[in-house]
Amino acid sequence: MNHYTLLTCEQRYQIKALLKMGHTQTDIVKVLEVHKSTIGRELLRKRGNRGYRPKQAHQKALERCQQKSKTAIIAKT
């Protein structure tokens, strides 16, 4: 199983600021020093009708993490 670190709330606000300034995903990857697929997935999964919203993105990530934990516990029993 691959292990990875989740984006922090601060990193999500940095993403929003960099997007607002017109930076590309490649620029964001260099600034945050994360894998390019991390940023791609973040923007794909957590972009709504009103664009990327870091507070809501962080909440969705926490909910997704909790759902995975519950599924893993159920699967082991």
N, C-alpha and C positions, 0 to 999 in steps of 0.2 A: 504494500500500500504506500503510495506517495504521500509525503507530508509537505505541507506548505503553511505559510503564515497568512492570516487574513489581513486585509487592509484595516488600518485603524480609522477612527472617525476623522482624525486630523488629516490623514492622507486623502480621504474622500473630499474634504473641503479644499485641499490643494488641487485635486483633480478638477473640481468645479471652477476654481480661480484660473487655472491654466487654460481650461476650455474657453472660459469667458474672454481671456486675453488672445484667443485664437491659436493656441498651440496645438500641434498634432499629437496623436497618440504616441508617436515615437519620441517626441519631446518630453511628454509626461513620463514615459518609461525611464528616460535618462535622469530626470529630476528625482523621481521617487525610488529609483534603483530597484525596480521589481521586474518580473518577466513580462514581456509584451502581451502574452495571452491573459495575464491577470487583469490588465487594463482593458483589454478587449472584452473579456467576460463581464467585467464590472459595468462597462458602458452598455453592453448588450442586454444584460439582465435587469439593470436598474435604471433604465432611461424610460421616462413616461412621456405623456403628452406635453408636459411642460418642461421637457429637457431633463438633464441630470440633476437630481436633488440629493445632496449628500446626507442630510438628516434622514430622509426616507430610505435611501440606499443602505445606510448603516442599520436601520431598523429591520429592513428586509433580510439583510445578511444575518443578523442575530436570530431572526425567526427561522431562517433556513438552517442555521447551525443547530438550533434546538430540535427541529424536526428530524434531522439526521441522527441526533443522539437518541431520540425516542425510537426511531426505526431500528437502530443498532441494538438497542436493549431488547426490543420485541423479537428480533431475528435470532438472538442468542438463546432465548428460552425454548 
